[in-house]
Amino acid sequence: RHVTYTAVGLIHFSLVAGFNSPKFTKVLTSTGYLAGNGTKVRVYETGQFVTDVMQSIEHLRPGTGVAWKSIVQVRLLHSQVRCRLTQLSKAHAKYYSIEYHG
């Protein structure tokens, strides 16, 4: 029901601002989210995540809720990215710096 409004908000406000941040884009570039269809996929995935979370309190029920499962998936994805970037930083400190990029 709110997907259109969510997409407009994400595209015009949050993602555009994030894509203008050098530290943020360094993370996205290293994960491939800014290559090919990456941006479109990110907008879709983020919109679906927001929709899942906002639909109903029942969707947040631990273990069974659709939104709870989405939240866990996002947390796991972010932890995988952090792990990969930590390894990348150790191997190529000039390319990715944990101190600078976070």
KESE-624960 format. One record per residue (C-alpha): residue number from 0; residue in one letter; x, y, z. Coordinates in steps of 0.05 Angstrom, whole numbers. Layout:
KESE-624960
pos, code, xx, yy, zz
NUM, A, X, Y, Z
...
//
This chain:
KESE-624960
pos, code, xx, yy, zz
0, R, 0, 0, 0
1, H, 57, 49, 16
2, V, 110, 22, -31
3, T, 107, 81, -79
4, Y, 114, 132, -23
5, T, 170, 92, 9
6, A, 208, 87, -57
7, V, 201, 162, -70
8, G, 225, 178, 1
9, L, 284, 131, -5
10, I, 305, 155, -73
11, H, 298, 229, -60
12, F, 320, 234, 11
13, S, 358, 178, 45
14, L, 393, 141, -11
15, V, 413, 203, -50
16, A, 443, 233, 13
17, G, 479, 168, 29
18, F, 506, 160, -42
19, N, 537, 229, -35
20, S, 579, 207, 25
21, P, 649, 183, 4
22, K, 653, 135, 63
23, F, 585, 105, 47
24, T, 599, 98, -27
25, K, 666, 64, -12
26, V, 628, 9, 25
27, L, 577, 3, -31
28, T, 631, 2, -85
29, S, 668, -53, -49
30, T, 604, -95, -44
31, G, 582, -83, -116
32, Y, 519, -46, -97
33, L, 537, 12, -143
34, A, 552, -31, -203
35, G, 502, -53, -256
36, N, 433, -59, -226
37, G, 460, -52, -156
38, T, 427, 15, -141
39, K, 359, -9, -167
40, V, 365, -72, -126
41, R, 385, -33, -64
42, V, 325, 14, -71
43, Y, 278, -46, -80
44, E, 308, -85, -21
45, T, 306, -25, 25
46, G, 235, -9, 4
47, Q, 214, -80, 17
48, F, 248, -78, 85
49, V, 213, -14, 105
50, T, 146, -41, 81
51, D, 156, -106, 120
52, V, 172, -68, 183
53, M, 115, -18, 178
54, Q, 58, -64, 159
55, S, 38, -93, 226
56, I, 62, -104, 296
57, E, 52, -179, 284
58, H, 105, -175, 229
59, L, 156, -158, 283
60, R, 142, -221, 325
61, P, 210, -255, 338
62, G, 219, -320, 302
63, T, 157, -317, 258
64, G, 144, -246, 235
65, V, 160, -226, 164
66, A, 193, -161, 187
67, W, 232, -197, 241
68, K, 261, -244, 188
69, S, 278, -183, 144
70, I, 313, -149, 202
71, V, 354, -212, 216
72, Q, 372, -218, 142
73, V, 395, -145, 140
74, R, 436, -153, 204
75, L, 469, -216, 176
76, L, 484, -181, 109
77, H, 515, -121, 146
78, S, 557, -167, 189
79, Q, 582, -204, 127
80, V, 600, -137, 95
81, R, 637, -115, 158
82, C, 675, -181, 160
83, R, 694, -175, 86
84, L, 716, -103, 94
85, T, 758, -121, 155
86, Q, 794, -174, 115
87, L, 801, -126, 56
88, S, 831, -73, 102
89, K, 883, -122, 128
90, A, 903, -143, 58
91, H, 898, -75, 23
92, A, 902, -20, 75
93, K, 910, 34, 22
94, Y, 846, 12, -12
95, Y, 802, 7, 50
96, S, 819, 35, 119
97, I, 776, 14, 179
98, E, 800, 77, 216
99, Y, 778, 124, 161
100, H, 719, 89, 128
101, G, 691, 56, 191
//
